[in-house]
Amino acid sequence: MANHLGNTDSLYLTGINPILTALREHAPIEKIFLRYGSDPPDEILRRARHHGIPFAVLSREKFDHLVHQIGAFKHHQNIIALRRIYQTVEWSECLASVSSVPPPCIVACDQITDPHNFGAIVRTAAAAGAEAVLTTLHNSAPMTPATIAASSGAFERIPIVRVRSLLTALAAAKEKGFWIIGTAHDGEHLYTEHLYDRPVIVVIGSEGHGMRRSIRRLCDAVVRIPLARSIESLNASVAAGVVLFELRRQRSTTEAVAGASPSATVPAAQGVPSSMHASARDAQDLQRSI
């Protein structure tokens, strides 16, 4: 985690989108650093002044030294912000949402250690409407400028839960009524099967090894994403996106059907089982997602 002069209560945001999102969400930003000669968006300047956030215009040499210090070589866009560290939520708070409507969806990361991958998963989870992202205190990606940049501001919009043991956390969730759905290239179920009509936790394993065996044994179902060619697996954040947006599609379809009047429903063609219509739609969705 990048910190300021050894202050572990703060971290750096880099790039226009993460900083602008943080300002829009009233994040606790302490200071904004600009590279001399840069031209930041007016909205950043306006919002920062409104909140009384000080600016520091650094010479090119000093700004580049700060970039080197925090390891943000590709993401800074000539602007860096110092903010107080993200506050995580307690796992017990998430478990209390099991009875909410619609049923909650939580994304769990099993040893996702790559900062870019973790940031992209958080972004995908937020975009798909997940309630939280669950990860571990150890053997997980650090909060770096690359992580935050990859999330494109999503850390401001979705709670992050950090636990000591993912296995213990998932076991507690099962006792509360959550279904645990794992992802693997050899999963027993297609990701398009109807498995998401209840409180679920979708587990994304690391790219190198996938889910650990102990986590897989805890799963109520393990889904796979068929691939068109002989490629072993998808990038972890891409796999998360495929599964989470299939979940979102199924739930949106269910809500639409439930809200439709009886006269508005369209019966299946005579002589063709309705399950075949579902299979055809699933096949079309699969072709689009590959």
N, C-alpha and C positions, 0 to 999 in steps of 0.2 A: 504494500500500500504506500502510495506516495504521501509524504507528510511534510510539514513546514517546520524547518529548524528543530526537528525531533519531536514536534507536537503531534502525538498519535490521535488527538481528538479532531484533526483536520485532514482533508485530502484535497487533491487538485481535480478540477474539471477542465477539460480541454476541448476546444472546438465550438463553433457557433451554436449548433443544435442543442447539445447537452447544457450549455450555459443559458441559452434562451429558455429552454424548458424549465430549468431550475428557477429562473427568475419568475416565470409565469406561475410556478407552483409555490412561490414565496419561500424557497429553500433558504436556509441560513448561510448565505454567502458573506464572507468577511472582506474580500478584496478582489479586484479584477486587475490583471496585468495585461497591458497592451504592448505590442511590438511597435517601436517608433516607425511612423509612416504608414501604419495600417489604418484601415477604414472599417470599423465594426458597424454592424447594422444599427440603424437609428433606434430600433426597439430595445436593444440591449442597453444603449446609453440612456434612453428615457426611463426604463424600468429601474436600472441601477441607481440613477439619481433620485427617483421617487422613493426608493428604499434607503437612501443615504449610504449606499455602498461606495467606498472610495476606489478611485482608479490610480494605477501606477503605470506611467508610460516609461518603458525600459528601452535603453539603447539596444541596437541589434545584437551587440555582443552580450549584454546582460540577459536579454531575453533568450538568446540561444543557449546561454549557460544554464538558465532555469529549465529550458526544454531538455537539455542533456541530463540535468540533475534528476528530473522526474521521469525520464524515459518516454517522452511523448513526441518522438521524432516525426511521425506521420499524421498526427491528428490535431495539431494545435490550431491551425488556421489563424495564427498570429494573435490568439487570445487565450488566456488561462485564468481560471477563477479558483480562489481558495474558499472552500466551504467546510462547515462542521460535518463530522462524519455522519453517515446515514444511520438512523436508529432502526434496529431490527425489532421485530415483534416476537412475542412469546408463542411457542407452539400450541400451548393450551388455548390461546385466543382463536387460532385457526380451527382447532378441533371443535370449538363451540359453535362453529358455523355449519355443522353437519346437517342440521334440520332446516336450514334456510332454503328459500325458494327464489330462483331456480337452484337445483343442487349445486354445491360448490365444486370447482375444479382447482386442484393445486398441482404444481409441477415440482417434482423432486429431482435433484441432480445427484447422481451417484458417481462421485469422484471425477467430476468435470473440472479439470485443472487448468485448461487453457483459458486465459482471460478473455480473448476475443470470442471464443465459443460461449462462455458463460454470459457475457454481455449480450450476445445475439439471442440466447435462450430467454433471458429476462425480457428482451424487447418483444420476442415472439409471444411469450406468455402474457404480457400486458396487452398486446394487440388482439389476442384471442379471447381476452376476458377472464383469464385465470385470476383467482383470488390472491394467490401468493406463490412465491418460489421458495422451496425448501432446499437447503444445502447444509454442509457440515462445517464445523469450526476448523477442522484439519483436513488435509488431502482434498482441498477445493481451491478454485481459482481465487487469487488475491484481488482486492479492489484497487486496480491500477487505472491510470488514464486510458489505457487501451480498452479495459473492461467497460468503463463508463462511456467512452466514445462508441463502442460497438452497440451499446444499449440505446443510443440516440435519445437519451433522456428518460428511458423507461424506469430507471431506478427511482425517479421522483413519483412514479405512478402506480407502483405495485410493491406490496410489502415483501421484505426478504426475511426469512426465518433461518437462523443458524443453530444447529443442534450438535451435541457431541457425538451422538450415534444415530445414523439414519435408520438402522435396523430397529432400534428401540422406538424411534419416532413413528415409523410406519406401523409397527405392531400396536402402538397406542391408538393410532388412527383406525386400524381395523376394528379394535374393540369398540370404538365410537360409532362405527357403521360405514366408514369409508371403504370403497373398493380400491384395491391397488392394481393398477394396470401397468405392466412393464413393457418395454420395447426391446426387440432383438431381431436379428436377421432370420432366426429360425423359430420365431414365435408360433404358437399353436393356432392363433386366430389371425384372420386378416384385419387390418386396422379399420376396415369399413364395416365390420360386424357391429351389431347394435349392443354395445357394452357400456354406453356412457349415460344411461338414463337414471343416474343415482349419484351420490357424492363420490367423486373419484380423485385419486392421486395418480398422475401419469409420471412414471419414472424413466428418466433418460440416463442411459449409461455412458461411460467414457468411450471415446472413439477407439482407443487402443484395445480395450478389453471388454467393453459392454458392461452390463450390470454384473455385480458380484453374485456368485451362486447363492449366498445367504439371502440376498435381496430377492433374487428370482424365486426362491422357494417360498417367500412370503407373498408373492403376487397371486391375486385371484385370477388373472388372465395375463398372457404375454402376447402382444400383437406384433405382426411383421408387415413390412411395406414391400410388396413385390417390385423387383427392379427389372428393367427391360434387357439389360446386358449383364455380363458376368462381373459385376462390381460387388464387392463383399458387403458394403454398407454405405449409408449416406452420412454426410456430416451430421454431428449430433444436433446442431441447431436446426438444420433442415428437416431432420426426422421429427424433431419436436413440432415444427410448424405443420408438417403433413398431418400428424396425429391430432394436434390441438384444433386445427381448422376443420378436420373431419368431425371431431366432437362438436364443434360450434355449428357446423352444417346440420348434423343430425338433430341437435336440440332446437335449432331454429325451425327445421321442418316440422318437428313434433309440436312446437308451440303454434305454428301456423295451422296445422291440421286441427289441433284442439280448439283454436279460436274460430275456425270456419263453421258456418251453419251447415246443417245436413244437406240442404239443397245445393250447396256449393261444392260438395265433394264429388270427385269424378270416379266412377266405378272402374274396376279393371276390365279390360276387353274380354268379351265372352269366350270362355274356353281357355283362357290364359291365366294361370295362377298369379295372384298379386305378388308373390315372392319373386317371380321371374322379372316383373317390372322393376322391383327393387334391385335385383342382381344386375339388370341392364344399366340402371342409373349408376350403381356402384362401379361398374366396369368403365362407364364414361368418365366418372370422376377420377378413377385410377389413371386412365390414359392422360387426363389433363395434368395430373399431379406429378407424373414421372418426367 
